[in-house]
Amino acid sequence: MLRHDGATRQTRLIRFPTTIELTPLLEQSTPLQELYLRHLAAERRLADNTVTAYAGDLRQFFDFLEKRGLSRLEAVSLNDIHGFLLSCRSHGVSNRSNARRVSALNGFFGFLAAHRHLEFNPFATVDLPKSRRSLPKALSIDEVDRLLVEPPLHTPLLLRNHTMLLLLYATGLRVSELVGLSINSCDLTACFLRVTGKGNKERLVPFGKPTADAITRYLEHSRPLILKGRRSSALFVTGRARPMSRVRCWQIIAATARGAGIDKRLSPHMLRHSFATHLLANGADLRAVQMMLGHTDIATTQIYTKIDQQRLKAVHRSFHPRG
């Protein structure tokens, strides 16, 4: 728990019982989970969606342990951990999702051990489940052109939807970043967005004049009609004058794709993949693409170069006499 005395910050550890067998395990762990999640949000500054995912991982693990009859945090063993991962796998959870769960639980138990709520971290020797990293799926240029055709009817909502899709492809934003944009984050003169990404890290992302023109039309002719005199600082708003939600954005993209005759299961992230793939295929600098995407590690960006390599191989197979 953090106390503030003037400008000085003092930290005092709160100790919760970990050895009272009469207290159900979930009741023992819940205050510690809350302490850990506050640590992730306040100290490590993880995104809200990441903290929510970690909270779900912790809850599922302790639900599993309670069904096993465990009554003490310090009694968690490798057999319990392996049993949990096997149970997840039997319910169709992928190795990639299990790896995230191990990371979340390792962080939680490591936090408890570091603050002396437990003697040791039972996850310290657990290896992450290995997963084969699949290449991200991207749209073809033709599919992007069909998706971004300007709607024949210039209704306020259709213009808003078109502008959102155009901006997603033009900038490679995550959907959470798109719906988090405010009017003030958009510089239409310099054609830059000020984006707050993972870990509350801020970056500048450029876009072209056609995108700037589309945003201008939306702000002047569409957004005021959607708001109907109400106020909002969000760039993209709903008919209730609220910021656009991630779920609604997914629905709009899926519906637009169906209307454009695109058979793929289109998601906002596929537009992000398409943005990166098409930039690199046309000679963009890898480091510049990394900065625009907001990747901490350039290895994450390099996966898009493999997509282009696959396309080159396909062209070679199709047209080379000995392909």
Protein Blocks (a to p, Z undefined) as FASTA:
>chain_A
ZZdehjbccdddddddfkbfklcfklmmmmmmmmmmmmmmmmnopafklmmmmmmmmmmm
mmmmmmnopabfklpcfklmmmmmmmmmmnopafklmmmmmmmmmmmmmmmmmnopafbd
fklmpccddddddddddddfklmmmmmpccfblcfklmmmmmmmmmmmmnopafklmmmp
cfklpcfknopaddddehhiacdddddfklmmmmmmmmmmmmmmmnnopacfbfbdcfko
pacdfklmmmmmmmmmmmnopabdcdfklmmmmmmmmmmmnopafklmmmmnopablklm
mmmmmmmmmmmmmmmmmmgmkZZ
